[in-house]
Amino acid sequence: MTTARPLRQDAARNRERLVLAAREVFRRKGLHAPLEDIAREAGVAIGTLYNRFPSRSELVDAALGPLAERAVELAEAAAGADDPWAGFAMYVEDTCALFAAERGYADVYRATVPDTPVISAAKDRLTALKLSILDRAKRSGALRADVESTDIAILTWAAVSTMDATRAVAPQMWRRHLALLLDGLRAEAAHPLPAPPLTPAQLREAG
């Protein structure tokens, strides 16, 4: 009986170490980083990792779910901005800034990870918020009328590509790239687009 309480405390500490280690390793190496690297970062045996998190999905949800929920908070703030264009730009910029800081979350945003209820719920909420932000900016006349939500997803993917290509030499270059892209989305800059937007199904396949 004297060992029961310390064991529970040890298990909780190991779980917390693994969650923090997973977030850090995913940040550096992406979502598909070896689990052995995470165990090593946490200072525990790989068996301990599997005892606490029997599947990669459970670990991903525990480590990156809070980041997905943070993304929802940022989008809610953008949706409540007084100026519709400012709210739209805020949403895109804040999303990309989170991607720049957290490579693992950028991977989660682009992929469908099964059995991640926290992330899935956050992504569903983000989808609704993004549509509301887009609709509001269009109705204000500031955002070009032919932009669809899939276009914004592709735009943020492009920013991620810029981050990956320039992180070592100019880590803020993505902000310049994004500013150019945002200027192209203003209604007064609009020209007819040469191809239709992706459908949501096409976007999932592309990701």
C-alpha positions in Angstrom: 0.0 0.0 0.0 2.9 2.4 0.7 3.9 2.2 -3.0 0.5 2.8 -4.6 0.5 6.6 -4.3 4.1 7.2 -5.6 3.4 4.9 -8.6 0.4 7.0 -9.5 2.5 10.2 -9.2 5.3 8.6 -11.3 2.8 7.7 -14.0 1.4 11.2 -14.1 4.9 12.7 -14.3 5.9 10.3 -17.1 2.7 11.2 -19.0 3.4 14.9 -18.7 7.0 14.4 -19.7 6.0 12.4 -22.8 3.4 15.0 -23.8 5.9 17.9 -23.6 8.6 15.8 -25.3 6.2 14.8 -28.1 5.2 18.5 -28.7 8.9 19.4 -28.9 9.9 16.6 -31.2 6.9 17.1 -33.4 7.9 20.8 -33.6 11.4 20.0 -34.8 10.8 16.9 -36.9 7.1 16.9 -37.9 4.2 14.6 -37.1 5.8 11.4 -38.2 8.9 11.7 -36.0 10.0 8.3 -34.5 8.4 7.5 -31.2 11.8 6.4 -30.0 12.9 10.0 -30.3 10.1 11.1 -28.1 10.8 8.6 -25.4 14.5 9.6 -25.5 13.5 13.3 -25.3 11.3 12.5 -22.3 14.0 10.4 -20.6 11.8 7.3 -20.4 11.9 3.9 -22.0 9.9 3.2 -25.2 7.9 0.7 -23.2 6.8 3.5 -20.8 5.6 5.5 -23.8 3.5 2.6 -25.1 2.1 2.0 -21.6 0.9 5.6 -21.4 0.0 6.0 -25.0 -0.8 2.7 -26.7 -1.3 4.4 -30.1 0.5 7.3 -31.9 -2.9 8.9 -32.3 -3.5 9.2 -28.6 -0.1 10.8 -28.2 -0.7 13.2 -31.0 -4.0 14.2 -29.6 -2.5 14.8 -26.1 0.5 16.8 -27.4 -1.1 18.8 -30.2 -4.7 19.0 -29.1 -4.0 22.1 -27.0 -2.5 23.8 -30.1 -5.6 23.1 -32.1 -7.7 24.6 -29.3 -5.4 27.6 -29.3 -6.0 27.9 -33.0 -9.7 28.0 -32.3 -9.2 30.8 -29.7 -7.3 32.8 -32.3 -10.0 32.3 -34.9 -12.7 33.4 -32.5 -10.8 36.6 -31.8 -10.5 37.2 -35.6 -14.2 36.5 -36.1 -15.0 39.2 -33.5 -12.8 41.9 -35.0 -14.5 45.2 -35.7 -13.2 45.4 -39.3 -14.0 42.4 -41.5 -10.8 42.6 -43.6 -8.7 43.0 -40.5 -10.4 40.0 -39.0 -9.7 38.0 -42.1 -6.1 39.0 -42.3 -5.7 38.4 -38.5 -7.1 34.8 -39.0 -4.7 34.0 -41.8 -1.6 35.6 -40.1 -2.3 34.0 -36.7 -2.8 30.6 -38.4 0.5 30.9 -40.2 2.3 32.2 -37.2 1.2 29.1 -35.3 2.4 26.9 -38.1 5.8 28.7 -38.1 6.2 28.1 -34.4 4.8 24.5 -34.3 5.6 22.3 -37.3 3.7 19.4 -35.7 0.5 21.5 -35.7 1.1 22.5 -39.3 1.2 18.8 -40.2 -2.0 18.1 -38.2 -3.8 20.9 -40.0 -3.0 19.4 -43.4 -3.7 15.8 -42.5 -6.5 13.7 -41.1 -5.3 11.9 -38.0 -7.8 9.2 -36.9 -8.8 8.8 -33.3 -7.9 12.3 -32.2 -11.1 13.6 -30.7 -9.7 16.8 -29.3 -8.1 17.8 -32.6 -11.1 16.7 -34.6 -13.5 18.8 -32.5 -11.2 21.8 -32.8 -10.9 21.4 -36.6 -14.7 21.2 -37.0 -15.0 24.5 -35.0 -12.2 26.1 -37.1 -14.0 25.1 -40.3 -17.1 26.9 -39.1 -15.2 30.0 -38.0 -13.2 30.2 -41.2 -16.4 30.2 -43.3 -17.9 32.9 -41.1 -14.7 35.0 -41.3 -14.6 34.6 -45.1 -18.3 35.4 -45.6 -18.1 38.5 -43.4 -15.0 39.8 -45.3 -16.7 39.2 -48.7 -20.0 40.9 -47.7 -18.0 43.9 -46.6 -16.6 44.2 -50.1 -13.0 44.0 -48.9 -12.3 40.4 -49.9 -12.7 39.3 -53.5 -15.9 37.5 -54.0 -14.5 34.4 -55.7 -12.3 33.2 -52.9 -13.3 29.9 -51.3 -12.2 28.3 -48.1 -10.1 25.8 -50.0 -8.2 28.7 -51.5 -7.3 29.8 -48.0 -6.1 26.4 -47.1 -3.8 26.3 -50.2 -2.6 29.8 -49.3 -1.5 28.7 -45.8 0.1 25.6 -47.3 2.1 27.9 -49.5 3.2 29.9 -46.5 4.3 26.6 -44.8 6.4 25.8 -47.8 8.1 29.2 -47.6 8.7 28.5 -43.9 10.4 25.2 -44.6 12.5 26.6 -47.4 13.8 29.7 -45.6 13.7 28.8 -41.9 17.5 28.5 -41.6 18.4 31.6 -43.6 15.4 34.1 -43.1 12.9 32.7 -40.6 10.5 35.7 -41.1 10.4 35.5 -44.9 7.0 33.8 -44.8 5.6 37.1 -43.5 6.7 38.9 -46.6 5.3 36.1 -48.8 2.0 36.1 -46.9 1.7 39.9 -47.2 2.0 39.6 -51.0 -0.6 36.9 -51.0 -3.0 38.9 -48.9 -2.8 41.9 -51.1 -3.8 39.7 -54.0 -7.0 38.7 -52.2 -8.2 42.3 -51.9 -11.3 43.0 -54.0 -9.8 45.9 -55.7 -6.9 43.8 -57.0 -9.2 41.0 -58.3 -8.9 39.7 -61.9 -10.8 36.7 -63.2 -9.2 33.5 -62.0 -8.0 30.9 -64.6 -9.3 27.8 -62.8 -12.0 26.9 -60.3 -11.2 26.3 -56.6 -10.6 22.9 -55.2 -13.6 21.1 -53.8 -13.3 20.0 -50.1 -12.9 16.4 -51.3 -10.1 17.5 -53.6 -8.4 19.4 -50.8 -8.5 16.3 -48.6 -6.9 14.3 -51.3 -4.3 16.9 -52.0 -3.3 17.1 -48.3 
